[in-house]
Structures are given as C-alpha cells and as structure tokens.
Amino acid sequence: MNALRPDQIRKSNSEQGAALFVAMIILLVVTLLALSSAREVTLESRIVGNFIEQQKLTASAESGLRDGEASLVKPIAPLDPTATCTAGSNPPPCLLTLIGGAYSYNLRFGTNGMSRPYHPSNGTQPDSNHTINWYATPAPSGGQDGESENPEYGSMMTGNATFRYEVNSQAVSTLSGNAIYLRSTTAKLFDSGN
C-alpha cells in the first residue's frame, strides 16, 4: 500500500481550490448567457405581440372602411352631406359636409357626432377589444362646380354623374389605446336612366 507524503497532501488541497474557481467562472458565464437569452426572448415576444395587435387593428379599420363604402354606394340617388352623423340601430350613411366648403385632410374622429360606429348590414361583429368608427366626405372631383369626369355621364348638379366619396376609418384598442387610421375613396355612378 502506498502512503501519501504530507507535501503531496498539501499540493492536492491547493489544486482543489483552483478547480472550484474555474467551475465558478464557467457557471457565471453560463448564467450570463441564459439571462441574455431570456431578455432577448422577452423583447422578441413584445415585438411580436405589438405586431399582432397592429395587424388586428388594421383589419378592424379595414372593416370600417368597407362598411362605409358599402353604405355610400347602396343608395340609388346621390347623398346629401350633413353636419353630423346620425346614430341608431340602422343609421344612414355618415356623409359629412366639407369644413368651410374646402377639402381638408384633418381627421374628425375627436369631435362628438362626427363619425358612425361600425355597423355592417350582414351582422358581422368587430373584435370586442376594438372600437371602430368611420365617416365620409365628398372627395375632390369637380362636382361642386357642375363638372363631370366624363361629359357623357351628365352633370353632377343634376345628380347624373360619378360621385366620389372619401371614407375615413379609425380602429382603437380598448386595452392599449393604440389606434390605426385608414382612408380610401369610392365612386358611384348615378344615372336617372335618360
């Protein structure tokens, strides 16, 4: 049997301390890598969550646009713009008058009675966490001057012509307060049959 000498025991004890120090350094590096990965995953989750919310808001605002466009092209006669939008279970299209007779690209959603809630005729329901509103204004087309895009379509003053409408839609998340605003134009040819 081989016996250890006292100088061999001391040497062995000092080497065990070095191994512990190296193991602690490796453990620290692995912990820092894990924390960095967790932070990156959390950040990516937030980015994906915001992207999904923006996509849902865009789809909701798009629904508002389609509701507005469908409401504007249903009538068989040109619509008369009004000062405010009418509410109710089956409201008429929300076609607002121009401010001061001039076209403006300022949104009117902040003013009470200047927009209509999403209310499609097919019974579609919006996301319960979103509020959707829309309104329309006459779009620039020369109609106020009795002009028409094509003379063969008649005169807008007589109600026989192509009428253009600008539809504005807003979707707001009730959870985060984020909002999306979309704008489109639609046209309808009104013809009295002459």
N, C-alpha and C positions, 0 to 999 in steps of 0.2 A: 504494500500500500504506500502511495506517495503522499507525503505530508507537505502542506504549503508552508513556505517560509514567511515570516512576518513582513518582509519587504514586498512579497508578491500579493499579500492581502491588501496592503495599502494601495498598491497600484491598481488592483481590481476595483476598489471602492472609488477611486478618483475617476475611473472610466465610466462607472455607472452614472455619475453626475453629468457627464458630457452627453450621454445618451438621452437623459431626461431633458436637458437643454435643447437638443436637436428636435426631439419629439414635440416640445412646446412650441418651437418656431414653426414646425410643419403644421401643427394644429391651428396656430394663429393664421397662417396663410390660407388654409382650407376654410376657416371661419370667415375671413375677409372675402374670399371668393363666393361663398354661399350668401353672404349679406349683399354683395354687389349683384348677384343673380336675382335675389329676391326683390331688390329695388328696381331692377330692370323689368322684371315680370309685372310688378305693380304699375310701373309707368306705362308699359305696353297695354295693360288691361284698361287703364284710364283712357288712353288714346283710342282704343277700340270701342270702349263704351261711348265716348263722345262722338265718334264717327257713326255708330249705330243710331244714336239719338238724332244727329243731324240728318241721316237718311230717312228716319221716320218722320221728322218734321218736314222735310222736303216733300215726302209722299203726301202728308196731310195738307200742306199748302197747295200741292198739285190738285188734290181733291177739291179744294176750294175754288181753284181756277176753273176746273171742269164744271163744277156746279154753277158758277157764274156764267160761263159761256153757254151752257145748256139753257139757263134761264133767259138769256138775252136773245137767242135765236128761235125760241119757241113761238113768240107772238107772230101774228100774221100781218101786223101793221107796225110801223116804226114806233119806238117807245119815246115818250116824253120824259126828259130828265126832271128829277125832283130835287128839292133842297135837302131832304133827309131820306133815310131808308125806313120802310115800314116793317114793323115786326109782326109776329103772329105765327100761327101753325102753317099757313100756306101763303107766305108773303109774296108780293110781286117782285120782279127783278129790281135790284138796287142800282139804278142808273142815276148818278148824281149830276147836278148842273156843274158847269165849269166855274171856277172861282174868278169872279170879275170878268167873265166871258173869255178868259185866256186859258190856254193849256198849261198845266203845272205838273211836275213830276214829284211834288211833295205828297207823302202818304197822309191819309186822313183817318187812320185807324185810332188815333188817340182821342178823337172827338166823339162824344156820345151821339148815336143815331146816324153815324156816317158809314156804317158797314152793316152787313147782314150775316148772321151765323150760318155756317154750313148746314144746309137743309135740302139734300137731294130728294128728288121725287121717287127714286127707286128704293128708299128706306135704308140705304147704306148708313152705317153708324161710324163716326170717327173714333180714333183711339181715345179712351176715356181720360188719358193724361194730357190731351191736347185740346186747345180751343182754336177753332178755325173760323175766320171771318173773311168776307170779300165785299167788294163794291166795284162798280164800273163807272166810267165816264165816257162821253163821246170822244172818239180818237180823231186826231187831225186828218181831215180828208177833203176839206173844201165845202162841206155840207152847209155851213153857216152862210156861205156866200152864194148858195144856189148852184154850186158847181157839182159835177159828177165826174167820176173817174173815166167813164166812157160815155160819150153823149148818147149812144143808142140805149142806155139804161134809163134815160129820163133825167128828171131834176129832183134833187133832194128836197127842195121846197114843196114839191107836190107829193112827196112820200113815195115816189117811184125811183129808187136808186139803190146803190150799195151803201149801206150804213156800216161804219166801223166803230167798234167799241173797245176800249182799253179796260181790261179786268185786272184788279189788284187783289192779291190774296195774302193772308197772314196766318201762320200757324205758330202758337206759343205753347211751350211745355209748361204745364202747371207744376211740375216737380222741380225743374231747374230754372225756369224763367227764360230760357233760350228761345229765340224767335227766328223764323225764316219768312222772308217777304218775296213773293214772286209776282211777275207782271206778264200778261200776254195780251194779244189783240185778237179779235174775232170780227168777222164781217157777215152781213146778211143782205141778200138781195131782196128788196121788197118790190113787188110788181103788182099793180092793180089789175093786170090781165088785159090791158089795152094793147 
